[in-house]
Amino acid sequence: MTEAKPLEDVTYSVIGARLTFDMSRPGRTACALPSCDVPEAELPPPELLRQDLNLPELGQVDLVRYFLALSRLNYGVDSGFYPLGSCTMKYNPKVHEELARLPGFAHIHPLQPAQTVQGALALMYDLQRCLTEITGLDAVSLAPAAGAQGELTGMLVVKAYLADRGEEGRTRVLVPDSAHGTNPATATMAGFEVVTVASNAQGNTDLDALASVLDDGVAALMLTLPNTLGLFEPSIGRIAEMLHRQGALLYGDGANLNALLGRARFGDMGFDVVHLNMHKTFSTPHGGGGPGSGPVAVKGYLAPYLPAPVVEKGGDGFVLATPERSIGRVGSFHGHFGVLLRAYAYIRTLGTAGLGQVSENAVINANYVLACLRQAYYLPYDRRCMHEVVFSGSRQRAKGVRTWDIAKRLIDYGFHPPTVYFPLIVDEALMIEPTETESKEALDAFCDALLAIAREAEEEPQVVKEAPHTTPVGRLDEATAARRPVLRWRAPESEGRETGA
Ligand SMILES: *Cc1c(COP(=O)(O)O)cnc(C)c1O
């Protein structure tokens, strides 16, 4: 017997720091097997039997409570506000999950003959068509499996096109310092040399800096729009003109299209190639990094280079085709069909007017947060934002409280922390994307929490610096957790065997 104490957190009390192994009692079981109705066979001699399996033995009720309690320690967009900037978890309509499970979609296989999956191909064909219309470009490949892979695909398309024109001398790709980190990474993977272009004091591309590095050795400029400061690029027309005059291409990172949807089109702004993130802008839950889909849209002159397959009309229906000068395949099959299906449902249920409403709400919500918090947090680029707003914790840092601490303290107030320390060009960055689907009440509650934390940073900074106070574990050594994770349970009594992690 141990002394009973009132509970601080009911969920955690079920679990404690325990694993199912710690709860194990010899002979307990979670299932009842029927009695044996076949002759019993002799077991092999004991020395051949595995001795160290040591599985936990638990009753069903304990097991169910354990896993339910574990699930309640998780935080997701269905449990509360999730203001992560840049890599947001947005709206995932539940009806899309039902659609994705319809047997006609869920039970097909990518190796089936095309004539037996005409419905799926028709959906992909129509999605390609929708995305050309949404981007203002001419052709689309749905094959890439994520945003970053879409970028790599786009840059390989650019490379193949330049090679065909005998312009292999274009070895450099320009990337503004306000771009998403995947842009320089993918340009490098595609074999280009990356040259960084500085931003000006307004957070826009510095046109003089651009002009100074723009010559006939440049293949393309990769521009994130809106950029990672959440800002639109007002000189985009001029930038496109500068590049094209030099024979270079304009690449657009359209991962966060919820800022522009139905209002501005990449093709109309002069972009030659763009990738979109279906799993950000067009629904699909993507916890833990997947699943994703990063279609690439291009101007007509780049269409022959798109990866295989693209869906075309052929025969009596639709066929999977390989474009004439294709860069090849970027995945085993035809892209992440389940994600494409949800994106298609999203586009068709919202319609043209609804898509325009998405970007309007996304931009209004972010600007509302900007207005509510600007009195308490420093706003390094003081202008209207798009879908997200980037503050700096520099005022709080003067009191010894870091952005890091503010993010941890938000957990005590019941909110998922925003993205921190990104983009790199903002000191102590605090990057908030409220998304288009949050109510005013939800935004107010979140802003109230951040305002309260700003007051705490002034009056009792220690509380913020030691947060979180309400979670099962406080601050972890994240480097060790990532580099040397302890993933294996070992029996405490195991002697002579290797122990510890
Ligand atoms: C998320 C994001 C990416 C990368 O997309 P993944 O699907 O995570 O690979 C690229 N650019 C921007 C602007 C993004 O927000």
The ligand as an SDF file (V2000), in Angstrom:
LIG
                    3D

 15 15  0  0  0  0  0  0  0  0999 V2000
    6.0250   23.5980  -45.6870 C   0  0  0  0  0  0  0  0  0  0  0  0
    6.7210   24.3940  -46.7010 C   0  0  0  0  0  0  0  0  0  0  0  0
    7.5920   23.7770  -47.6170 C   0  0  0  0  0  0  0  0  0  0  0  0
    7.9560   22.3060  -47.5690 C   0  0  0  0  0  0  0  0  0  0  0  0
    6.8620   21.4550  -47.7280 O   0  0  0  0  0  0  0  0  0  0  0  0
    6.9250   19.9460  -47.1860 P   0  0  0  0  0  0  0  0  0  0  0  0
    5.6620   19.3240  -47.6620 O   0  0  0  0  0  0  0  0  0  0  0  0
    7.0420   20.0330  -45.7170 O   0  0  0  0  0  0  0  0  0  0  0  0
    8.1270   19.3060  -47.8170 O   0  0  0  0  0  0  0  0  0  0  0  0
    8.1770   24.5780  -48.5630 C   0  0  0  0  0  0  0  0  0  0  0  0
    7.9490   25.9060  -48.6080 N   0  0  0  0  0  0  0  0  0  0  0  0
    7.1250   26.5210  -47.7460 C   0  0  0  0  0  0  0  0  0  0  0  0
    6.9070   28.0050  -47.8570 C   0  0  0  0  0  0  0  0  0  0  0  0
    6.4830   25.7980  -46.7610 C   0  0  0  0  0  0  0  0  0  0  0  0
    5.6770   26.4140  -45.8840 O   0  0  0  0  0  0  0  0  0  0  0  0
  1  2  1  0
  2  3  1  0
  2 14  2  0
  3  4  1  0
  3 10  2  0
  4  5  1  0
  5  6  1  0
  6  7  2  0
  6  8  1  0
  6  9  1  0
 10 11  1  0
 11 12  2  0
 12 13  1  0
 12 14  1  0
 14 15  1  0
M  END
$$$$
